[in-house]
Amino acid sequence: MFKKILVANRGEIALRVIRTCKEMGIKTVAVYSKADEESLHVRFADEAVCIGPAPSSESYLKIPNIIAAAEITNADAIHPGYGFLSENAKFSKICGEHKIKFVGPSPEMIEKMGDKATAVSTMNLAKVPTIPGSGGAVENEDEALKIASKIGYPVMVKASAGGGGKGMRAVWNKADFKKSWSSAKQEASAAFGNDDMYIEKLIQEPRHIEIQIIADQFGNVSHLSERDCSIQRRHQKLTEETPSPFMTSKLRDRMGKAAVKAAKFINYEGVGTVEFLVDKDRNFYFMEMNTRIQVEHPITEQVIDYDLIKEQIKVAAGVKVSGNHYYPKLHSIECRINAEDPENDFRPSPGKITNLHLPGGHGVRVDTHVYSGYTISPNYDSMIAKIITTDQKREEAINKMRRALDEFVIEGIKTTIPFHRKLMDNDDYINGIYTTKFMEDFED
């Protein structure tokens, strides 16, 4: 087992990893930007190293600074959390070159699945169902137009290096194709430094359902069932739940087997999620694979009593996974609490928290790094907390979430708590009738 792990991240996920390491008897190193000097992950780690100024490009994305911090503290492993460098093949490779274990997949695995177009091509070879489309990156606009005409409109143009909804456009007819193609390429280039694009058939009003997997270096793969992440705004997830109200035992079995097949085909190691779009007839199609821990991992932990971070670290240290599959015994819902103003187009609301009260009680979990007096920086993602409620049945989990949101007090900034409270009273949500288009009607 590792003696000391450096956590190359910030916020609630850094704190989450540090807590698990402490429970495992592993020393921890926090890295932080100057903007995060007063963050809890800095206070609770055994050691802390400042790696640069506030902009992430000069701190949390600065590979030489992070490697230097690991070397001067004698860390033998680096946990990347999610976001930042968590799916960066170059970072994984450099860690290996410096004899530091990257708690995640190898550079080769990240490269196979990190580029969306390459991932689709790989899954076609693995015979995992994929959405009809180009099957890989498209060379130019003329070729793209031919493919779009062949598979039929509407189509989606997507950035190969995409994420977070950037570099994506829905195209409903040939007349709009050139404009959408051009704007998506420009956005992809600005966001990822890579303007490669691919094309898929647009699956209208689908469910976004992902399968959590964990795999070891010996070829054993377990799936931990599904999470329904369909409630999104501009491709950003807002709330998640497990089990999915749309799921059947037969569909779960089929999707679980497909996810395991995908992981085994690339000899995957670590935790990850295989993400699918599921149409109204319960046909499912591979969308992408996230080669890291997910923001929404707590709901899976709650329904199967399984510490994903702990098991992720054990796998990185060479421990085998059982190969058994896990099925939800309870129902769990997660609401992402962002420092945003839902009454003003969800604009970021940085600033100082003047008063904070966290909800509690049986079946209520809050993952957060904020406290009263903490200042939300404008430099990073606006998510400041995750509230998770768990109970025997979905209806009970929703009731518990209503109560917990009513108790959740954050003053001094705007948050998405009022939005989630309204969501919990929405008839379609209560009845489990929602797709990725839910927010369009909800906001109207």
C-alpha positions as CSV (number, residue, x, y, z in Angstrom):
1,M,0.0,0.0,0.0
2,F,1.1,3.6,-0.6
3,K,2.7,5.5,2.2
4,K,1.9,9.0,1.0
5,I,-0.5,10.3,-1.7
6,L,-0.5,13.8,-3.2
7,V,-4.0,14.9,-4.2
8,A,-3.7,17.0,-7.4
9,N,-7.1,18.7,-7.0
10,R,-9.1,21.1,-4.9
11,G,-12.5,21.6,-3.3
12,E,-14.8,18.8,-2.1
13,I,-13.1,16.0,-4.1
14,A,-9.7,16.8,-2.7
15,L,-11.2,16.7,0.8
16,R,-13.0,13.5,0.0
17,V,-9.8,11.7,-1.1
18,I,-7.8,13.1,2.0
19,R,-10.4,11.7,4.3
20,T,-10.3,8.2,2.8
21,C,-6.5,8.2,2.8
22,K,-6.5,9.1,6.5
23,E,-8.9,6.2,7.2
24,M,-6.5,3.9,5.3
25,G,-3.5,5.1,7.3
26,I,-2.0,6.9,4.3
27,K,-0.3,10.3,4.7
28,T,-1.6,13.0,2.4
29,V,-0.2,16.1,0.6
30,A,-2.5,18.9,-0.6
31,V,-1.5,21.2,-3.4
32,Y,-3.2,24.6,-3.7
33,S,-3.2,27.8,-5.6
34,K,-2.8,31.1,-3.8
35,A,-6.6,31.6,-4.1
36,D,-7.1,28.4,-2.1
37,E,-4.8,29.0,0.8
38,E,-7.7,28.9,3.3
39,S,-9.4,25.8,1.8
40,L,-10.2,22.9,4.1
41,H,-8.2,20.4,2.0
42,V,-5.1,22.5,2.8
43,R,-5.9,22.5,6.5
44,F,-6.7,18.8,6.8
45,A,-3.9,17.3,4.7
46,D,-0.7,16.2,6.5
47,E,1.3,18.5,4.3
48,A,0.5,21.3,1.8
49,V,2.4,22.9,-1.1
50,C,1.5,26.0,-3.0
51,I,1.8,25.4,-6.7
52,G,1.0,28.8,-8.2
53,P,-1.3,31.7,-8.6
54,A,-5.1,31.5,-8.8
55,P,-5.6,30.7,-12.6
56,S,-5.7,26.9,-13.0
57,S,-3.4,27.1,-16.0
58,E,-0.7,28.4,-13.6
59,S,-1.5,26.0,-10.7
60,Y,-3.8,22.9,-10.9
61,L,-3.0,22.3,-14.6
62,K,0.8,23.0,-14.2
63,I,2.3,19.5,-14.4
64,P,5.9,20.5,-13.5
65,N,4.7,22.2,-10.3
66,I,2.6,19.2,-9.3
67,I,5.4,16.7,-10.0
68,A,7.9,19.0,-8.0
69,A,5.5,19.0,-5.1
70,A,5.3,15.2,-5.1
71,E,9.0,14.9,-5.2
72,I,9.9,17.3,-2.4
73,T,7.3,15.6,-0.2
74,N,8.3,12.1,-1.2
75,A,4.8,11.2,-2.3
76,D,4.7,7.7,-3.9
77,A,1.3,8.3,-5.6
78,I,-0.9,11.0,-7.1
79,H,-4.7,11.0,-7.0
80,P,-6.0,13.4,-9.7
81,G,-9.7,13.6,-8.5
82,Y,-11.9,14.7,-11.3
83,G,-11.5,17.6,-13.8
84,F,-8.1,19.3,-14.2
85,L,-5.5,16.6,-15.0
86,S,-7.6,13.5,-14.2
87,E,-8.0,12.4,-17.8
88,N,-4.6,13.8,-19.1
89,A,-2.6,11.0,-20.7
90,K,0.6,13.1,-20.7
91,F,0.2,13.7,-16.9
92,S,-0.3,10.0,-16.3
93,K,2.8,9.2,-18.4
94,I,5.0,11.8,-16.6
95,C,4.0,10.4,-13.2
96,G,5.2,7.0,-14.4
97,E,8.5,8.4,-15.6
98,H,9.1,9.9,-12.2
99,K,8.3,6.6,-10.4
100,I,5.1,8.1,-9.0
101,K,1.9,5.9,-9.3
102,F,-0.9,7.7,-11.0
103,V,-4.1,6.6,-9.3
104,G,-6.0,6.0,-12.5
105,P,-5.6,4.2,-15.8
106,S,-2.5,4.1,-18.0
107,P,-1.7,6.8,-20.6
108,E,-2.6,4.3,-23.3
109,M,-6.1,3.7,-21.8
110,I,-6.7,7.4,-21.4
111,E,-5.8,8.0,-25.0
112,K,-8.0,5.3,-26.3
113,M,-11.1,6.6,-24.4
114,G,-10.3,10.3,-23.8
115,D,-10.6,11.3,-27.4
116,K,-14.4,10.8,-28.1
117,A,-14.0,9.9,-31.7
118,T,-11.3,7.3,-31.0
119,A,-13.4,5.9,-28.2
120,V,-16.4,5.4,-30.5
121,S,-14.1,3.6,-33.0
122,T,-12.7,1.4,-30.2
123,M,-16.2,0.5,-29.0
124,N,-17.2,-0.4,-32.6
125,L,-14.3,-2.9,-32.6
126,A,-15.5,-4.2,-29.2
127,K,-19.0,-4.7,-30.6
128,V,-20.5,-2.4,-28.0
129,P,-23.6,-0.6,-29.4
130,T,-22.7,2.8,-30.7
131,I,-24.7,5.7,-32.2
132,P,-24.7,5.7,-36.0
133,G,-22.2,8.2,-37.2
134,S,-18.8,8.9,-38.7
135,G,-17.1,6.3,-36.5
136,G,-14.2,8.6,-35.9
137,A,-12.9,12.1,-36.6
138,V,-14.0,13.7,-39.9
139,E,-11.3,15.2,-42.1
140,N,-13.2,18.2,-43.5
141,E,-16.5,19.9,-43.9
142,D,-17.3,18.3,-47.3
143,E,-16.9,14.8,-45.8
144,A,-19.0,15.8,-42.8
145,L,-21.8,16.9,-45.0
146,K,-21.8,13.6,-46.9
147,I,-21.9,11.7,-43.7
148,A,-24.7,13.8,-42.3
149,S,-26.8,13.3,-45.4
150,K,-26.1,9.5,-45.3
151,I,-27.2,9.0,-41.6
152,G,-30.0,11.6,-41.9
153,Y,-30.9,14.7,-40.0
154,P,-31.0,15.6,-37.2
155,V,-27.3,15.0,-36.3
156,M,-24.9,16.1,-33.6
157,V,-21.5,17.5,-34.4
158,K,-19.1,16.9,-31.5
159,A,-15.6,17.8,-30.5
160,S,-13.3,14.7,-30.3
161,A,-11.6,16.2,-27.3
162,G,-14.9,17.5,-25.9
163,G,-16.4,17.6,-22.4
164,G,-18.8,19.7,-20.4
165,G,-21.0,20.3,-23.5
166,K,-18.3,22.4,-25.3
167,G,-17.9,21.9,-29.1
168,M,-21.3,20.3,-29.5
169,R,-24.1,21.4,-31.8
170,A,-27.4,19.9,-32.8
171,V,-28.0,20.3,-36.5
172,W,-31.6,19.9,-37.7
173,N,-31.1,20.3,-41.5
174,K,-28.5,20.8,-44.2
175,A,-29.0,24.5,-44.4
176,D,-27.8,25.0,-40.8
177,F,-24.9,22.5,-41.1
178,K,-22.0,24.8,-42.2
179,K,-22.7,27.4,-39.5
180,S,-23.0,24.8,-36.7
181,W,-19.9,23.0,-37.9
182,S,-17.8,26.1,-38.0
183,S,-18.9,27.5,-34.6
184,A,-18.4,24.0,-32.9
185,K,-14.9,23.8,-34.3
186,Q,-14.0,27.2,-33.1
187,E,-15.3,26.5,-29.6
188,A,-13.5,23.2,-29.5
189,S,-10.2,24.8,-30.5
190,A,-10.5,27.5,-27.9
191,A,-11.6,25.1,-25.1
192,F,-9.3,22.1,-25.8
193,G,-6.6,23.2,-28.3
194,N,-8.0,20.6,-30.6
195,D,-10.7,21.2,-33.3
196,D,-11.1,17.6,-34.5
197,M,-14.8,16.8,-34.9
198,Y,-17.0,13.8,-35.4
199,I,-20.7,13.3,-36.2
200,E,-23.4,11.2,-34.7
201,K,-27.1,10.7,-35.3
202,L,-29.1,12.8,-32.9
203,I,-31.1,10.5,-30.5
204,Q,-34.1,12.7,-29.6
205,E,-35.1,13.0,-26.0
206,P,-32.9,10.2,-24.7
207,R,-32.0,9.2,-21.2
208,H,-28.3,9.7,-20.1
209,I,-27.5,6.6,-18.1
210,E,-24.0,5.6,-17.1
211,I,-22.6,2.4,-15.7
212,Q,-20.0,2.6,-12.9
213,I,-17.2,0.0,-13.3
214,I,-14.0,-0.9,-11.4
215,A,-11.3,-3.0,-12.9
216,D,-7.9,-4.3,-11.8
217,Q,-4.6,-5.1,-13.6
218,F,-5.4,-8.8,-13.7
219,G,-8.4,-8.5,-16.0
220,N,-11.2,-8.6,-13.4
221,V,-14.0,-6.1,-13.9
222,S,-17.0,-5.4,-11.7
223,H,-20.0,-3.2,-12.6
224,L,-21.7,-1.3,-9.8
225,S,-25.0,-0.7,-11.7
226,E,-26.3,2.6,-13.1
227,R,-26.8,6.3,-12.4
228,D,-29.4,8.3,-14.3
229,C,-27.9,11.7,-15.2
230,S,-30.5,12.9,-17.6
231,I,-31.4,16.2,-15.9
232,Q,-28.9,18.5,-17.4
233,R,-28.6,22.1,-18.5
234,R,-26.5,22.8,-21.6
235,H,-25.0,19.4,-21.1
236,Q,-24.0,20.1,-17.5
237,K,-25.5,17.6,-15.0
238,L,-27.6,19.1,-12.3
239,T,-28.9,16.1,-10.4
240,E,-28.4,12.3,-10.5
241,E,-30.1,9.2,-9.1
242,T,-29.7,5.5,-8.7
243,P,-31.4,3.3,-9.6
244,S,-32.9,4.9,-12.7
245,P,-36.7,5.1,-12.6
246,F,-36.4,4.1,-16.3
247,M,-34.4,1.0,-15.6
248,T,-35.6,-2.6,-15.8
249,S,-33.7,-5.7,-14.6
250,K,-33.2,-6.9,-18.1
251,L,-31.9,-3.5,-19.4
252,R,-29.5,-3.2,-16.3
253,D,-28.1,-6.7,-17.1
254,R,-27.6,-5.8,-20.8
255,M,-26.0,-2.4,-20.1
256,G,-23.8,-3.9,-17.3
257,K,-22.5,-6.6,-19.6
258,A,-21.8,-4.0,-22.3
259,A,-19.8,-1.8,-19.9
260,V,-17.8,-4.8,-18.6
261,K,-17.1,-5.8,-22.3
262,A,-15.9,-2.2,-23.0
263,A,-13.5,-2.2,-20.0
264,K,-12.1,-5.7,-20.8
265,F,-11.6,-4.8,-24.4
266,I,-9.1,-2.0,-23.5
267,N,-7.7,-3.9,-20.5
268,Y,-8.9,-1.0,-18.3
269,E,-7.6,-0.5,-14.8
270,G,-9.2,1.7,-12.1
271,V,-12.6,3.2,-11.7
272,G,-14.5,4.7,-14.6
273,T,-18.0,5.1,-16.1
274,V,-19.2,3.9,-19.4
275,E,-21.9,6.4,-20.5
276,F,-24.8,5.6,-22.7
277,L,-27.8,7.3,-24.4
278,V,-31.0,5.3,-24.0
279,D,-33.9,5.9,-26.3
280,K,-37.6,5.6,-25.5
281,D,-37.6,2.0,-26.6
282,R,-34.7,1.2,-24.2
283,N,-32.2,0.7,-27.0
284,F,-28.8,2.0,-25.6
285,Y,-25.8,3.4,-27.4
286,F,-22.3,4.0,-26.2
287,M,-21.6,7.8,-25.8
288,E,-18.2,8.1,-24.0
289,M,-16.1,6.7,-21.2
290,N,-14.9,8.8,-18.3
291,T,-11.6,7.4,-17.1
292,R,-11.8,8.8,-13.6
293,I,-13.9,9.1,-10.5
294,Q,-17.2,10.9,-11.2
295,V,-18.8,13.9,-9.4
296,E,-21.9,11.7,-8.8
297,H,-20.1,8.7,-7.3
298,P,-21.6,9.1,-3.8
299,I,-25.0,7.9,-4.8
300,T,-23.5,4.6,-6.0
301,E,-21.6,4.3,-2.7
302,Q,-24.8,4.9,-0.7
303,V,-26.9,2.2,-2.4
304,I,-24.4,-0.6,-2.4
305,D,-22.3,0.3,0.7
306,Y,-19.1,0.6,-1.3
307,D,-16.2,3.2,-0.8
308,L,-15.2,3.9,-4.4
309,I,-12.2,6.1,-3.5
310,K,-10.9,3.4,-1.1
311,E,-11.3,0.7,-3.7
312,Q,-9.7,2.9,-6.4
313,I,-6.6,3.4,-4.3
314,K,-6.4,-0.3,-3.5
315,V,-6.6,-1.2,-7.2
316,A,-3.8,1.3,-8.0
317,A,-1.7,-0.5,-5.3
318,G,-2.2,-3.9,-7.0
319,V,-5.2,-5.3,-5.1
320,K,-7.6,-7.5,-7.1
321,V,-11.3,-6.7,-7.4
322,S,-13.8,-9.5,-6.9
323,G,-15.3,-9.4,-10.4
324,N,-18.7,-9.6,-8.7
325,H,-21.4,-7.2,-9.9
326,Y,-23.3,-4.9,-7.5
327,Y,-27.0,-4.0,-7.5
328,P,-28.8,-1.1,-5.7
329,K,-30.5,-2.1,-2.5
330,L,-31.7,1.4,-1.7
331,H,-32.5,4.6,-3.6
332,S,-30.2,7.7,-3.7
333,I,-30.4,11.1,-5.2
334,E,-27.7,13.8,-5.5
335,C,-28.2,17.5,-6.1
336,R,-25.3,19.6,-7.1
337,I,-25.2,22.9,-5.2
338,N,-23.5,25.5,-7.4
339,A,-22.7,29.1,-6.6
340,E,-25.0,30.3,-9.4
341,D,-28.1,32.4,-9.6
342,P,-30.9,30.3,-11.1
343,E,-33.0,33.4,-11.5
344,N,-30.4,35.0,-13.7
345,D,-29.6,32.4,-16.3
346,F,-27.5,30.5,-13.7
347,R,-24.8,33.1,-13.7
348,P,-21.8,32.4,-11.4
349,S,-22.1,34.0,-8.0
350,P,-18.7,34.2,-6.4
351,G,-18.2,35.9,-3.1
352,K,-18.0,35.4,0.7
353,I,-20.3,33.0,2.5
354,T,-21.6,34.9,5.5
355,N,-23.7,32.2,7.0
356,L,-23.8,28.4,6.5
357,H,-26.0,25.6,8.0
358,L,-25.7,22.1,6.6
359,P,-28.6,19.7,6.7
360,G,-28.3,16.4,8.6
361,G,-30.2,13.4,9.9
362,H,-30.4,9.7,8.9
363,G,-29.8,9.2,5.2
364,V,-28.5,12.7,4.5
365,R,-24.9,13.2,3.2
366,V,-23.3,16.5,2.3
367,D,-19.9,16.5,0.5
368,T,-18.5,20.1,0.6
369,H,-15.4,22.1,1.3
370,V,-17.1,25.4,2.2
371,Y,-17.7,26.9,5.6
372,S,-19.0,30.2,7.0
373,G,-16.5,32.9,6.1
374,Y,-15.2,31.0,3.1
375,T,-14.8,33.0,-0.1
376,I,-15.9,31.4,-3.4
377,S,-13.3,32.2,-6.1
378,P,-14.4,33.2,-9.6
379,N,-11.4,31.2,-11.0
380,Y,-12.9,27.7,-10.7
381,D,-16.0,25.6,-11.3
382,S,-19.0,26.9,-9.4
383,M,-20.0,23.6,-7.7
384,I,-19.6,24.1,-3.9
385,A,-21.4,21.1,-2.4
386,K,-23.3,17.9,-3.2
387,I,-26.3,16.9,-1.1
388,I,-27.2,13.2,-1.2
389,T,-30.3,11.6,0.3
390,T,-30.8,7.9,0.6
391,D,-33.8,5.8,1.6
392,Q,-35.6,2.6,1.0
393,K,-37.8,3.9,-1.9
394,R,-37.5,6.7,-4.5
395,E,-40.5,8.6,-3.0
396,E,-38.9,8.5,0.4
397,A,-35.5,9.8,-1.0
398,I,-37.4,12.7,-2.7
399,N,-39.2,13.5,0.5
400,K,-35.9,13.5,2.4
401,M,-34.3,15.7,-0.2
402,R,-37.1,18.3,0.1
403,R,-36.5,18.4,3.9
404,A,-32.7,18.6,3.6
405,L,-32.9,21.4,1.0
406,D,-35.2,23.3,3.3
407,E,-32.5,23.0,6.1
408,F,-29.6,23.9,3.8
409,V,-28.7,27.6,4.4
410,I,-26.0,29.4,2.5
411,E,-26.0,33.2,2.7
412,G,-23.9,35.9,1.1
413,I,-24.0,34.3,-2.4
414,K,-26.7,33.0,-4.7
415,T,-27.0,29.2,-5.0
416,T,-29.0,26.6,-6.9
417,I,-30.7,25.4,-3.7
418,P,-34.0,27.1,-4.7
419,F,-33.9,25.5,-8.2
420,H,-33.5,22.0,-6.7
421,R,-36.3,22.6,-4.2
422,K,-38.6,23.5,-7.1
423,L,-37.4,20.4,-9.0
424,M,-38.4,18.1,-6.1
425,D,-42.0,19.3,-6.4
426,N,-42.2,18.9,-10.2
427,D,-44.8,16.2,-11.2
428,D,-42.7,14.8,-14.1
429,Y,-39.7,14.5,-11.9
430,I,-41.7,12.9,-9.1
431,N,-43.1,10.4,-11.6
432,G,-39.7,9.7,-13.1
433,I,-40.8,11.0,-16.5
434,Y,-37.8,13.0,-17.8
435,T,-35.2,13.0,-20.5
436,T,-32.1,15.1,-21.3
437,K,-34.6,17.7,-22.7
438,F,-36.4,18.1,-19.3
439,M,-34.7,21.4,-18.5
440,E,-35.9,23.1,-21.6
441,D,-39.6,22.7,-20.5
442,F,-38.8,23.2,-16.8
443,E,-37.1,26.6,-17.4
444,D,-39.9,27.7,-19.7
